[in-house]
Amino acid sequence: MDTMTTPARAGTDTALRHSMPEDVLGMVTGTFTVSLGLFLLTTSGAVTGGTAGLALLLSYAGPLSFSALFLLVNVPFFALAVWKKGWDFTLRTVVAVALVSGLAAVHPLALGALTVHPLYAVLGGNLLAGVGLLILFRHRASLGGFNILALILQERLGWRAGYVQMALDTTVILGALTVVEPAGVLLSAVGAVVLNLVVALNHRPGRYLGV
């Protein structure tokens, strides 16, 4: 999800750019880490921010699975990605969203029903999701939705993507009040702050040049 890093100097861009095998491994690692974090969140009935949080919220309230909803809610944002970020970024994002959706269906089959303390599930799940997002950012991909908007604002205005995402996520967390107990919403809000701090403190323009 990252073309927002400062471009490398002429003559060094090729040396700094990730190779195809590095990109493939990075995409698989990032999506696996995010999907495992989201699986932990579902064990506590919590939500998080962004389109992933919105899909979790809708899955609690309706008959559709998270995997299906995550794909559906991201569709409108793909057009924005093509317009502002180009086809390379968009296609990587589509692949990342599809992988997270697929892996989210695999984890329950592989791990079964887990009993996890809600605090551990929310904090651990959001930490994993934040680390997974960082990996995707650094391989010029995202998980769509708010990620795309946050990256565009960081590129155009210099606003930290993590802080922008945190502000946008507030609406999703507040929406959880319709289906989640207030204590669960508060815990979800703490988890969303953790996730976005991971991104804000570790992903700054110009810091990471291995694009």
MIKOLNU-635301 format. One record per residue: residue in one letter; x, y, z of N, C-alpha, C, O in turn. Coordinates in pm, whole numbers, plus 50000, padded with zeros to 5 digits. Example, Ala and Ser with C-alpha at 12.3 -4.5 7.8 and 13.67 -1.06 7.14 Angstrom:
% MIKOLNU-635301
  res  n_east  n_north   n_up  ca_east  ca_north  ca_up  c_east  c_north   c_up  o_east  o_north   o_up
    a   51319    49431  50780    51230     49550  50780   51320    49670  50780   51424    49668  50846
    s   51285    49775  50708    51367     49894  50714   51290    50003  50787   51341    50114  50804
***
This chain:
% MIKOLNU-635301
  res  n_east  n_north   n_up  ca_east  ca_north  ca_up  c_east  c_north   c_up  o_east  o_north   o_up
    m   50085    49882  50000    50000     50000  50000   50087    50121  50000   50044    50228  50043
    d   50210    50108  49952    50297     50223  49970   50369    50264  49844   50463    50200  49798
    t   50320    50374  49788    50401     50447  49692   50425    50585  49750   50460    50678  49677
    m   50406    50598  49882    50415     50730  49942   50551    50758  50001   50573    50866  50055
    t   50644    50663  49991    50777     50690  50040   50848    50785  49946   50813    50793  49828
    t   50948    50856  49996    51024     50949  49913   51096    50872  49804   51166    50776  49836
    p   51084    50911  49679    51147     50837  49570   51299    50832  49588   51361    50927  49637
    a   51357    50720  49547    51502     50708  49553   51566    50797  49448   51501    50834  49350
    r   51691    50831  49467    51761     50914  49369   51779    50840  49238   51783    50717  49235
    a   51790    50916  49131    51811     50857  48999   51934    50767  49002   52038    50803  49056
    g   51920    50649  48942    52031     50556  48937   52033    50458  49051   52105    50358  49045
    t   51954    50484  49158    51952     50392  49270   51817    50325  49285   51803    50232  49365
    d   51715    50369  49208    51580     50315  49223   51576    50166  49197   51511    50092  49271
    t   51645    50120  49092    51646     49979  49059   51707    49897  49171   51659    49788  49203
    a   51814    49948  49230    51882     49875  49336   51795    49865  49461   51802    49765  49533
    l   51713    49967  49488    51633     49970  49608   51502    49894  49595   51449    49845  49694
    r   51449    49885  49476    51317     49827  49456   51316    49679  49489   51410    49606  49457
    h   51206    49634  49554    51192     49492  49585   51185    49411  49456   51128    49455  49356
    s   51242    49291  49460    51232     49199  49347   51095    49132  49349   51022    49141  49448
    m   51060    49064  49240    50933     48994  49233   50918    48888  49343   50813    48885  49409
    p   51018    48801  49367    51003     48704  49477   50985    48772  49612   50909    48724  49696
    e   51054    48884  49635    51038     48956  49760   50897    49011  49775   50839    49006  49883
    d   50842    49063  49665    50705     49115  49669   50605    49004  49697   50512    49022  49776
    v   50622    48890  49633    50529     48777  49653   50533    48730  49798   50429    48712  49861
    l   50654    48711  49850    50668     48666  49989   50614    48771  50085   50551    48738  50186
    g   50640    48898  50055    50590     49006  50139   50437    49010  50142   50377    49028  50247
    m   50374    48992  50026    50229     48992  50018   50169    48876  50097   50072    48894  50170
    v   50227    48758  50081    50177     48640  50153   50194    48658  50304   50103    48629  50381
    t   50312    48706  50344    50339     48726  50487   50246    48831  50546   50189    48812  50654
    g   50231    48943  50476    50147     49051  50526   50001    49010  50538   49938    49038  50640
    t   49948    48945  50436    49806     48906  50440   49781    48797  50543   49676    48796  50608
    f   49875    48705  50559    49859     48601  50661   49857    48664  50800   49775    48627  50884
    t   49947    48759  50824    49956     48822  50955   49829    48901  50986   49777    48894  51098
    v   49780    48977  50889    49656     49053  50909   49539    48959  50935   49462    48981  51029
    s   49525    48856  50854    49410     48766  50868   49412    48692  51002   49307    48667  51060
    l   49532    48657  51050    49542     48592  51181   49501    48689  51292   49435    48649  51388
    g   49541    48815  51278    49499     48915  51375   49349    48933  51377   49289    48944  51484
    l   49286    48935  51259    49141     48948  51251   49071    48825  51310   48965    48837  51370
    f   49131    48708  51292    49074     48587  51352   49073    48597  51504   48976    48559  51569
    l   49182    48649  51562    49185     48669  51706   49073    48763  51751   49010    48741  51854
    l   49051    48868  51674    48946     48964  51709   48809    48897  51711   48726    48928  51797
    t   48783    48807  51618    48651     48743  51613   48628    48654  51734   48513    48630  51772
    t   48735    48603  51796    48716     48517  51913   48659    48595  52032   48600    48536  52122
    s   48678    48727  52031    48627     48809  52142   48503    48889  52101   48446    48961  52183
    g   48461    48875  51975    48347     48951  51928   48376    49099  51912   48284    49180  51906
    a   48504    49135  51906    48544     49275  51895   48550    49316  51747   48541    49232  51657
    v   48565    49445  51726    48583     49497  51591   48711    49579  51588   48773    49603  51691
    t   48748    49621  51470    48860     49712  51455   48817    49818  51354   48700    49826  51319
    g   48910    49898  51307    48874     50005  51217   48880    49963  51071   48904    49846  51039
    g   48859    50060  50983    48872     50038  50840   48763    49947  50783   48665    49915  50850
    t   48783    49906  50659    48686     49818  50595   48688    49678  50658   48587    49608  50654
    a   48802    49638  50715    48807     49510  50785   48714    49515  50907   48638    49421  50932
    g   48720    49626  50982    48633     49641  51097   48487    49651  51056   48399    49595  51122
    l   48461    49722  50945    48324     49733  50896   48270    49596  50855   48154    49564  50883
    a   48354    49516  50789    48311     49382  50749   48285    49293  50871   48189    49217  50872
    l   48371    49303  50973    48347     49227  51096   48215    49268  51160   48136    49183  51202
    l   48192    49399  51166    48071     49451  51226   47947    49398  51154   47851    49354  51217
    l   47949    49403  51022    47835     49355  50943   47817    49204  50955   47705    49154  50950
    s   47929    49131  50971    47918     48986  50985   47851    48947  51116   47783    48844  51123
    y   47869    49029  51220    47801     49003  51347   47651    49030  51336   47571    48966  51404
    a   47614    49124  51249    47475     49168  51242   47393    49096  51136   47270    49103  51138
    g   47459    49027  51043    47387     48966  50932   47434    48826  50901   47518    48771  50972
    p   47380    48767  50794    47409     48626  50761   47538    48605  50681   47588    48492  50675
    l   47591    48709  50620    47708     48692  50535   47835    48678  50617   47845    48733  50727
    s   47932    48605  50564    48059     48583  50634   48149    48705  50620   48129    48789  50532
    f   48249    48712  50707    48347     48820  50697   48416    48818  50562   48436    48923  50501
    s   48453    48700  50514    48527     48689  50388   48450    48753  50273   48507    48829  50194
    a   48320    48722  50263    48239     48779  50155   48221    48929  50173   48232    49005  50077
    l   48194    48972  50295    48170     49114  50321   48296    49198  50299   48288    49311  50251
    f   48411    49143  50334    48536     49218  50318   48561    49249  50172   48607    49358  50138
    l   48532    49154  50084    48545     49179  49941   48444    49283  49893   48478    49373  49817
    l   48319    49270  49938    48213     49359  49891   48235    49505  49932   48220    49596  49850
    v   48272    49528  50058    48284     49667  50103   48404    49737  50042   48412    49859  50044
    n   48499    49660  49988    48617     49721  49928   48599    49759  49781   48677    49838  49727
    v   48497    49704  49716    48480     49727  49572   48477    49876  49536   48547    49915  49443
    p   48399    49961  49606    48395     50103  49566   48530    50174  49577   48556    50270  49505
    f   48616    50126  49668    48744     50193  49689   48847    50156  49582   48947    50226  49566
    f   48824    50047  49509    48919     50008  49405   48922    50112  49293   49028    50138  49236
    a   48806    50172  49262    48803     50277  49159   48885    50398  49203   48956    50458  49122
    l   48877    50433  49332    48958     50543  49385   49106    50511  49375   49187    50598  49344
    a   49141    50386  49400    49281     50345  49393   49334    50356  49250   49446    50403  49229
    v   49254    50315  49152    49297     50325  49012   49318    50471  48975   49417    50504  48909
    w   49227    50557  49017    49232     50700  48982   49351    50770  49043   49419    50847  48976
    k   49379    50743  49171    49482     50819  49243   49616    50746  49257   49720    50810  49274
    k   49614    50613  49250    49736     50539  49280   49788    50456  49162   49902    50411  49165
    g   49705    50436  49060    49750     50361  48943   49716    50213  48952   49675    50162  49055
    w   49735    50147  48838    49695     50007  48827   49784    49913  48906   49734    49815  48961
    d   49914    49940  48914    50003     49850  48987   49962    49840  49133   49946    49730  49186
    f   49945    49954  49198    49902     49957  49338   49765    49891  49353   49742    49815  49447
    t   49672    49922  49261    49536     49870  49272   49533    49719  49261   49465    49652  49339
    l   49605    49664  49164    49606     49519  49146   49667    49449  49266   49620    49343  49307
    r   49773    49507  49321    49832     49449  49442   49732    49451  49557   49723    49357  49636
    t   49656    49560  49566    49556     49573  49672   49444    49472  49655   49399    49411  49752
    v   49397    49453  49530    49294     49354  49504   49341    49214  49545   49266    49138  49606
    v   49466    49182  49511    49522     49052  49550   49529    49041  49702   49496    48936  49758
    a   49572    49147  49770    49584     49144  49916   49447    49124  49982   49434    49044  50075
    v   49346    49196  49934    49211     49182  49989   49160    49039  49968   49100    48981  50058
    a   49183    48985  49848    49137     48849  49819   49209    48747  49908   49146    48653  49957
    l   49338    48766  49929    49414     48674  50014   49367    48679  50159   49350    48575  50223
    v   49344    48799  50211    49295     48811  50349   49157    48745  50362   49131    48676  50460
    s   49071    48766  50263    48939     48704  50266   48948    48552  50266   48878    48484  50341
    g   49037    48499  50181    49053     48355  50175   49113    48297  50302   49066    48196  50353
    l   49218    48361  50353    49284     48312  50474   49193    48323  50595   49200    48241  50687
    a   49106    48425  50597    49012     48440  50708   48918    48321  50718   48870    48288  50827
    a   48891    48256  50605    48807     48138  50607   48886    48012  50645   48827    47913  50690
    v   49018    48017  50628    49102     47900  50657   49132    47888  50806   49133    47778  50860
    h   49158    48001  50874    49200     47997  51014   49102    47922  51105   49146    47842  51187
    p   48971    47944  51094    48879     47869  51182   48885    47719  51157   48869    47639  51249
    l   48909    47680  51031    48918     47537  50999   49046    47476  51057   49045    47362  51104
    a   49156    47553  51053    49285     47501  51100   49298    47507  51252   49359    47418  51312
    l   49243    47610  51314    49263     47631  51457   49142    47593  51541   49154    47577  51663
    g   49027    47577  51478    48908     47540  51553   48856    47655  51639   48898    47769  51622
    a   48768    47623  51730    48710     47724  51820   48808    47750  51934   48840    47661  52012
    l   48855    47874  51943    48950     47911  52047   48881    47991  52157   48789    48068  52132
    t   48929    47968  52280    48884     48051  52392   49001    48140  52432   49099    48093  52491
    v   48991    48268  52399    49100     48362  52421   49049    48476  52507   48938    48525  52486
    h   49128    48519  52604    49090     48633  52687   49068    48754  52596   49151    48782  52510
    p   48956    48827  52614    48925     48939  52524   49037    49042  52514   49064    49092  52405
    l   49101    49076  52625    49207     49177  52620   49323    49128  52534   49376    49203  52453
    y   49362    49002  52552    49470     48945  52471   49429    48941  52325   49509    48975  52237
    a   49305    48898  52298    49259     48886  52160   49259    49021  52089   49301    49030  51974
    v   49212    49126  52158    49202     49257  52095   49339    49320  52075   49370    49369  51967
    l   49421    49319  52180    49554     49381  52168   49643    49300  52073   49709    49356  51986
    g   49644    49169  52090    49726     49084  52003   49678    49088  51859   49759    49093  51767
    g   49546    49085  51840    49491     49088  51705   49524    49216  51632   49558    49214  51514
    n   49513    49328  51702    49543     49457  51638   49693    49477  51615   49732    49540  51517
    l   49776    49426  51704    49921     49432  51681   49958    49354  51555   50035    49401  51472
    l   49902    49233  51542    49930     49153  51424   49880    49222  51297   49949    49224  51195
    a   49759    49278  51305    49704     49347  51188   49790    49468  51150   49811    49494  51031
    g   49839    49542  51250    49924     49657  51223   50055    49619  51157   50099    49683  51062
    v   50117    49513  51207    50242     49465  51148   50218    49416  51005   50298    49442  50915
    g   50107    49344  50985    50074     49297  50851   50053    49411  50753   50096    49404  50638
    l   49987    49518  50799    49967     49635  50714   50100    49700  50676   50119    49739  50561
    l   50190    49710  50772    50322     49767  50742   50392    49689  50632   50452    49747  50542
    i   50384    49557  50640    50447     49473  50538   50385    49500  50402   50456    49512  50302
    l   50252    49509  50398    50185     49535  50271   50219    49673  50217   50242    49689  50097
    f   50223    49774  50305    50259     49909  50262   50394    49908  50192   50413    49975  50090
    r   50488    49832  50247    50624     49835  50196   50643    49751  50071   50751    49747  50012
    h   50536    49685  50030    50538     49614  49902   50431    49672  49810   50377    49604  49723
    r   50403    49803  49831    50317     49881  49743   50177    49819  49728   50125    49807  49617
    a   50120    49781  49842    49984     49727  49844   49912    49782  49966   49972    49852  50048
    s   49785    49750  49979    49707     49791  50095   49594    49692  50113   49586    49591  50042
    l   49506    49719  50208    49385     49639  50223   49263    49718  50180   49151    49691  50224
    g   49284    49816  50094    49173     49889  50036   49109    49985  50134   49163    50013  50241
    g   48991    50033  50096    48911     50115  50184   48982    50236  50240   49042    50314  50166
    f   48974    50253  50371    49033     50367  50438   49184    50373  50418   49242    50482  50417
    n   49248    50256  50401    49393     50255  50378   49429    50338  50256   49526    50414  50258
    i   49351    50324  50149    49378     50397  50026   49366    50547  50048   49452    50624  50007
    l   49257    50588  50113    49236     50730  50139   49346    50786  50229   49395    50897  50205
    a   49384    50711  50332    49488     50757  50423   49622    50773  50352   49695    50869  50378
    l   49653    50680  50263    49779     50689  50189   49780    50807  50094   49881    50876  50080
    i   49667    50831  50028    49658     50944  49936   49679    51075  50011   49751    51163  49964
    l   49617    51089  50128    49631     51211  50208   49775    51227  50259   49825    51339  50270
    q   49841    51115  50289    49980     51124  50333   50068    51170  50217   50156    51254  50235
    e   50043    51115  50099    50123     51153  49982   50101    51298  49943   50196    51371  49915
    r   49974    51340  49942    49940     51473  49892   49963    51584  49996   50008    51693  49962
    l   49932    51554  50121    49935     51658  50224   50039    51635  50333   50063    51723  50416
    g   50102    51517  50333    50203     51488  50434   50146    51445  50568   50219    51437  50667
    w   50016    51418  50573    49955     51371  50698   49993    51226  50722   49992    51146  50629
    r   50027    51191  50847    50063     51053  50879   49944    50961  50849   49832    50986  50894
    a   49969    50855  50774    49862     50763  50737   49797    50700  50860   49676    50681  50863
    g   49878    50669  50961    49823     50607  51081   49726    50697  51154   49622    50651  51202
    y   49759    50826  51162    49670     50919  51232   49541    50944  51153   49433    50954  51210
    v   49554    50954  51021    49436     50970  50936   49345    50849  50951   49223    50862  50967
    q   49406    50732  50945    49329     50608  50959   49260    50603  51095   49145    50559  51105
    m   49329    50648  51200    49272     50645  51334   49145    50730  51340   49046    50690  51402
    a   49149    50846  51276    49031     50934  51277   48915    50869  51201   48801    50875  51247
    l   48944    50809  51086    48839     50744  51008   48780    50623  51081   48661    50594  51071
    d   48866    50552  51153    48821     50432  51222   48722    50461  51334   48646    50374  51374
    t   48724    50584  51384    48634     50620  51494   48489    50596  51456   48409    50552  51540
    t   48454    50623  51332    48315     50605  51289   48275    50457  51293   48162    50424  51330
    v   48368    50369  51254    48338     50226  51256   48322    50178  51399   48231    50102  51430
    i   48413    50222  51487    48406     50180  51627   48275    50226  51691   48212    50150  51764
    l   48234    50349  51663    48107     50399  51717   47989    50319  51663   47890    50296  51734
    g   48000    50277  51538    47893     50196  51479   47877    50062  51548   47770    50002  51544
    a   47985    50014  51613    47980     49885  51683   47883    49889  51801   47841    49784  51848
    l   47848    50009  51848    47754     50020  51960   47619    49957  51927   47542    49924  52018
    t   47590    49940  51798    47460     49883  51759   47454    49732  51780   47345    49676  51791
    v   47570    49665  51784    47569     49518  51796   47663    49465  51903   47662    49345  51931
    v   47745    49550  51963    47844     49506  52062   47818    49582  52193   47780    49699  52192
    e   47839    49512  52304    47822     49575  52434   47920    49692  52449   48029    49689  52391
    p   47881    49796  52527    47969     49913  52544   48111    49878  52588   48207    49938  52541
    a   48123    49780  52678    48257     49741  52723   48339    49685  52607   48459    49709  52597
    g   48272    49610  52518    48340     49556  52402   48379    49665  52303   48484    49657  52239
    v   48295    49767  52291    48326     49879  52203   48447    49956  52255   48534    49996  52177
    l   48451    49977  52386    48566     50046  52446   48694    49969  52423   48797    50027  52389
    l   48689    49838  52440    48807     49755  52416   48845    49759  52269   48963    49762  52235
    s   48745    49759  52181    48773     49769  52037   48841    49900  52004   48932    49904  51921
    a   48797    50008  52069    48858     50139  52044   49004    50141  52086   49088    50196  52015
    v   49034    50080  52199    49173     50071  52244   49256    49992  52143   49368    50030  52110
    g   49199    49883  52093    49270     49802  51994   49296    49878  51866   49404    49866  51808
    a   49197    49957  51820    49215     50036  51698   49325    50140  51714   49401    50166  51621
    v   49335    50198  51833    49443     50294  51861   49578    50223  51852   49673    50277  51796
    v   49585    50102  51909    49710     50025  51904   49751    49998  51759   49866    50019  51722
    l   49657    49953  51678    49686     49923  51537   49740    50046  51465   49841    50039  51395
    n   49672    50158  51481    49711     50277  51406   49838    50341  51459   49910    50406  51383
    l   49868    50323  51586    49996     50370  51638   50110    50288  51579   50217    50343  51550
    v   50089    50159  51562    50191     50075  51498   50223    50130  51360   50340    50140  51323
    v   50120    50167  51284    50141     50220  51150   50204    50360  51155   50300    50388  51084
    a   50148    50447  51241    50195     50586  51246   50340    50597  51290   50414    50680  51238
    l   50381    50515  51384    50517     50525  51439   50622    50453  51354   50741    50475  51372
    n   50576    50368  51263    50672     50288  51186   50669    50313  51036   50749    50257  50962
    h   50575    50395  50991    50565     50419  50847   50558    50568  50822   50451    50628  50828
    r   50672    50627  50793    50681     50771  50768   50739    50796  50629   50823    50719  50583
    p   50695    50902  50563    50749     50934  50430   50901    50951  50437   50953    51023  50523
    g   50972    50885  50345    51116     50901  50336   51196    50808  50425   51317    50796  50409
    r   51129    50740  50520    51205     50654  50611   51241    50522  50547   51351    50472  50566
    y   51149    50466  50472    51171     50333  50413   51183    50346  50263   51089    50388  50196
    l   51298    50310  50208    51324     50331  50066   51328    50201  49987   51346    50205  49865
    g   51312    50085  50053    51313     49958  49981   51179    49931  49919   51108    49840  49962
    v   51143    50008  49816    51011     50001  49757   51003    49899  49645   50897    49881  49585
***
